[in-house]
Amino acid sequence: MAIKLTKKQLAVIQFIQDFTEEKGISPSYREIMAGLGLSSVSAVAEHVDNLVDKGVLRRNAGTARSLEVLDYKHEETVDLFKMKLIDASEEDKATLKKAADILGLDLD
């Protein structure tokens, strides 16, 4: 089953991925707060806690800058969408692409 994430959760994940790729370390909660314009560090902590609970993020307790984005997009789901797009009508293609976008799946 696909993991459902909110737009804000997807933004947090994307920020962590981009920051880690650019700097070689994961961002602090304050850097996430500033980067996404969140109101407080506790708001970041709540998002991170929810993402850890969903199995999308991992953190090492007692270690600073230990956030790691896990692969939460099931490849079999992407493959299924791609297979369905091959023979789909234009209307169905639009629906499938919209659904993939909502799920955060990259069909390219």
C-alpha positions as CSV (number, residue, x, y, z in Angstrom):
1,M,0.0,0.0,0.0
2,A,1.3,3.5,-0.9
3,I,2.2,5.8,1.9
4,K,0.0,8.9,1.9
5,L,1.8,12.2,2.6
6,T,0.6,15.7,2.8
7,K,2.0,18.5,0.6
8,K,3.9,19.9,3.7
9,Q,5.3,16.4,4.4
10,L,6.5,16.1,0.8
11,A,8.1,19.6,1.1
12,V,9.9,18.5,4.3
13,I,11.2,15.4,2.6
14,Q,12.3,17.3,-0.5
15,F,14.1,19.9,1.5
16,I,15.9,17.3,3.5
17,Q,17.0,15.4,0.3
18,D,18.1,18.6,-1.5
19,F,20.0,19.9,1.6
20,T,21.7,16.6,2.2
21,E,22.8,16.3,-1.5
22,E,24.1,19.9,-1.5
23,K,25.8,20.0,1.9
24,G,26.6,16.3,2.5
25,I,24.8,16.3,5.9
26,S,21.2,16.5,6.9
27,P,19.7,19.8,7.9
28,S,19.0,20.8,11.5
29,Y,15.4,21.4,12.6
30,R,16.1,25.2,12.6
31,E,17.4,25.0,9.0
32,I,14.3,23.1,7.9
33,M,12.1,25.7,9.7
34,A,13.9,28.6,7.9
35,G,14.0,26.8,4.6
36,L,10.3,26.1,4.5
37,G,9.0,29.1,6.4
38,L,7.6,27.1,9.2
39,S,6.5,28.9,12.4
40,S,8.6,27.0,15.0
41,V,11.1,24.2,15.6
42,S,8.3,22.3,17.3
43,A,6.3,22.3,14.0
44,V,9.3,20.8,12.3
45,A,9.7,18.2,15.1
46,E,6.0,17.2,14.6
47,H,6.5,16.8,10.9
48,V,9.6,14.8,11.4
49,D,8.0,12.6,14.1
50,N,5.1,11.9,11.8
51,L,7.4,11.0,8.9
52,V,9.5,8.7,11.1
53,D,6.2,7.0,12.2
54,K,5.2,6.5,8.6
55,G,8.6,5.0,7.8
56,V,9.6,7.7,5.4
57,L,12.4,9.2,7.5
58,R,15.0,7.6,9.8
59,R,17.0,9.3,12.5
60,N,19.6,8.0,14.9
61,A,18.8,8.9,18.5
62,G,21.4,11.0,20.2
63,T,23.1,12.0,16.9
64,A,22.8,15.5,15.4
65,R,21.9,15.9,11.7
66,S,21.0,12.2,11.4
67,L,17.8,12.5,9.3
68,E,17.8,10.1,6.3
69,V,15.0,9.9,3.7
70,L,14.0,6.3,3.1
71,D,12.7,5.0,-0.2
72,Y,8.9,5.2,0.4
73,K,7.8,5.0,-3.3
74,H,7.1,1.5,-4.2
75,E,8.6,0.7,-7.6
76,E,5.9,-1.8,-8.3
77,T,3.3,1.1,-8.0
78,V,5.3,3.2,-10.5
79,D,5.5,0.2,-12.9
80,L,1.8,-0.4,-12.6
81,F,1.0,3.2,-13.5
82,K,3.4,3.1,-16.5
83,M,1.7,-0.1,-17.8
84,K,-1.8,1.3,-17.4
85,L,-0.7,4.5,-19.3
86,I,0.3,2.6,-22.4
87,D,-3.2,1.6,-23.4
88,A,-5.2,4.2,-21.5
89,S,-7.6,6.7,-23.2
90,E,-6.6,10.3,-23.1
91,E,-9.1,10.9,-20.3
92,D,-7.7,8.0,-18.3
93,K,-4.2,9.1,-18.9
94,A,-5.0,12.5,-17.4
95,T,-6.6,10.8,-14.4
96,L,-3.6,8.4,-13.9
97,K,-1.1,11.3,-14.2
98,K,-3.0,13.3,-11.7
99,A,-3.2,10.4,-9.3
100,A,0.6,9.8,-9.7
101,D,1.2,13.4,-9.0
102,I,-0.9,13.3,-5.8
103,L,1.1,10.2,-4.7
104,G,4.4,11.9,-5.5
105,L,5.3,9.2,-8.0
106,D,7.8,10.1,-10.8
107,L,6.6,8.4,-14.0
108,D,9.4,9.8,-16.2
